[in-house]
Amino acid sequence: MTDEMVDRLEISTAEQFKALGHPLRHRLLFALGQEAATISQLATSLGTAKGNVAHHLGVLRDAGMVRVVETRQVRGGTEQYYRRAAKLFDFTGEGERANTAVTLQAVAAELQSATGRPMLNLRNIRLTETQAEELQARLDEMVHNLVDAGPGEARYGVLVSVYRPQQPEPTHPTDTAQLTPPN
C-alpha cells in the first residue's frame, strides 16, 4: 500500500465534526490507526454488519478522514482497502468538547469488547496548576513517543487524560477554610 497517511489533519469543519458524531466512526478510525483494511475485515474486528461499516466509512470518506488506498478484484467484485487520512487529528474550535463525549463512548465500546483485562485507572487528586501542567506534558510526551511495533503485533488503545472537573461552589464559610480537628 503506497498511499501513506499524513502526520496531522486539522478537524475544524462542521462536516468533519458531524462525521465524528457517532461512536462507531471513532472505532473505525481506531481500527484504521496503522493499517488499511476492507469493509469485511473491519466488520469482523468490530463485531458489526458490513453494511453498517460501509455506511460509516462513507461518511468518514466524505469528510476527508479516510480514503481508499487500494482496490483488488476478488470473486467478481472489487474489494477496497481503507486507510485513515492522518496519523493524528488536531481539533479546533467549539466542536472539540462535543467530540470528547462521543470519543469516550467509542472507548467504552472498545473496552467492553477488549480481550484480556484492560487497565482503566481514574483518580481524583488535588494538584497545583503547575503540577497538573507538568503531569499533562509528561503523559503527552510518553504517549506520543511510543513506537509502533509493526503489522504483526496486536493493536492496543491508549487513552490518557488530565482534566480539572467543575468545582463545587462553597456553601458555607468553613468550606473554603482548612478544617482543623478538635482537640
C-alpha positions in Angstrom: 0.0 0.0 0.0 1.8 3.1 -1.2 -0.7 5.8 -0.1 0.7 6.9 3.2 -1.1 8.9 5.9 -0.1 12.5 6.5 1.1 13.3 10.1 -1.8 15.6 11.1 -5.2 16.6 9.8 -6.9 19.7 11.3 -10.5 18.9 12.3 -12.4 22.2 12.1 -15.3 22.0 9.7 -18.9 21.2 10.6 -18.8 18.2 8.2 -15.8 16.7 10.0 -17.3 17.2 13.4 -20.6 15.7 12.2 -18.6 12.7 10.8 -17.2 12.2 14.3 -20.7 12.3 15.8 -21.1 8.5 16.1 -19.0 6.2 18.3 -18.7 3.6 15.5 -16.9 6.1 13.3 -14.3 6.7 16.1 -13.9 2.9 16.4 -13.3 2.7 12.7 -10.6 5.4 13.0 -9.1 3.5 15.9 -9.1 0.2 13.8 -7.5 2.0 10.9 -4.8 3.6 13.0 -1.9 1.9 11.4 -3.1 -0.5 8.6 -5.5 -0.3 5.8 -8.5 -2.7 5.9 -11.5 -3.8 4.0 -15.1 -3.4 5.0 -15.3 -7.2 5.7 -12.1 -7.1 7.9 -13.5 -4.1 9.8 -16.9 -5.6 10.3 -15.4 -8.8 11.7 -13.0 -7.0 14.1 -15.7 -4.6 15.3 -18.4 -7.2 15.5 -20.9 -5.3 13.3 -22.6 -5.7 9.9 -20.7 -4.9 6.7 -23.5 -2.5 5.6 -23.1 -0.6 8.8 -19.4 -0.3 8.3 -19.8 0.7 4.7 -22.2 3.5 5.6 -20.0 4.9 8.4 -16.8 4.7 6.2 -18.7 6.6 3.5 -19.4 9.4 6.0 -15.8 9.5 7.1 -14.6 9.4 3.5 -16.8 12.3 2.5 -15.4 14.3 5.4 -11.8 13.6 4.2 -10.9 11.5 7.2 -10.4 8.1 5.5 -9.7 7.2 1.9 -9.5 4.2 -0.4 -5.8 3.3 -0.9 -6.1 0.1 -2.9 -8.6 -1.9 -4.8 -8.4 -5.6 -5.7 -10.6 -7.8 -7.9 -12.0 -10.7 -5.9 -14.7 -13.3 -6.9 -16.2 -11.0 -9.4 -16.3 -7.9 -7.2 -13.9 -5.1 -6.2 -12.5 -5.1 -2.7 -11.5 -1.7 -1.3 -8.9 -1.1 1.3 -9.5 2.0 3.5 -6.9 3.9 5.5 -7.0 6.9 7.8 -6.1 10.2 6.1 -3.8 11.2 9.0 -1.9 9.7 12.0 -3.2 12.4 14.3 -6.3 14.5 14.2 -6.0 18.0 15.6 -9.2 19.5 16.9 -10.0 23.2 16.8 -13.0 25.4 17.6 -16.2 24.7 19.6 -16.6 21.1 18.3 -13.7 19.8 20.3 -15.6 19.5 23.6 -18.6 17.9 21.9 -16.4 15.4 20.3 -14.9 14.3 23.7 -18.2 12.7 24.8 -18.6 10.7 21.6 -14.9 9.6 21.7 -15.4 8.3 25.3 -18.5 6.4 24.2 -16.3 4.7 21.5 -13.6 4.0 24.0 -16.2 2.4 26.3 -17.4 0.2 23.5 -13.8 -0.8 22.8 -13.2 -1.6 26.5 -16.3 -3.8 26.6 -15.1 -5.9 23.6 -11.4 -5.9 24.7 -9.6 -9.1 25.2 -7.7 -9.7 28.4 -8.0 -7.3 31.3 -7.8 -3.7 30.1 -6.3 -1.2 32.6 -8.6 1.7 33.4 -7.4 3.9 36.2 -9.4 7.0 37.3 -8.1 9.1 40.2 -9.1 12.4 41.6 -6.3 14.2 43.3 -5.5 17.8 44.4 -2.7 19.3 42.3 -1.3 22.8 41.8 -1.8 24.2 38.4 2.0 23.7 37.8 1.8 20.1 38.9 -1.2 19.4 36.6 0.6 21.1 33.6 3.8 19.0 34.3 1.8 15.8 34.5 0.0 16.6 31.3 3.2 17.3 29.5 4.9 14.1 30.7 2.0 11.9 29.8 1.6 13.6 26.4 5.3 13.1 25.7 5.1 9.4 26.8 2.2 8.6 24.5 3.5 10.5 21.5 6.9 8.9 21.8 5.5 5.3 21.7 6.9 3.5 18.6 4.5 1.2 16.7 5.8 -2.4 16.8 4.6 -3.2 13.3 1.9 -5.0 11.4 2.5 -8.4 13.0 1.7 -7.2 16.5 -1.6 -6.7 18.4 -3.3 -3.3 18.3 -3.7 -1.6 21.7 -5.7 1.5 22.6 -4.1 4.1 24.9 -6.3 6.8 26.4 -4.7 9.4 28.6 -6.4 12.5 30.1 -5.7 15.1 32.7 -8.6 17.3 33.4 -10.0 19.6 36.1 -13.6 18.8 36.9 -16.2 21.5 37.7 -15.5 22.7 41.2 -18.5 22.9 43.7 -19.4 26.4 44.9 -18.7 26.8 48.6 -21.9 26.8 50.5 -20.6 27.6 54.0 -17.7 29.9 55.1 -15.9 26.9 56.5 -15.9 25.1 53.1 -13.2 27.5 51.9 -11.0 27.2 55.0 -8.8 24.3 56.1 -10.7 22.5 58.8 -8.7 21.7 62.0 -9.5 18.6 64.0 -11.0 19.1 67.5 -8.5 18.9 70.5 
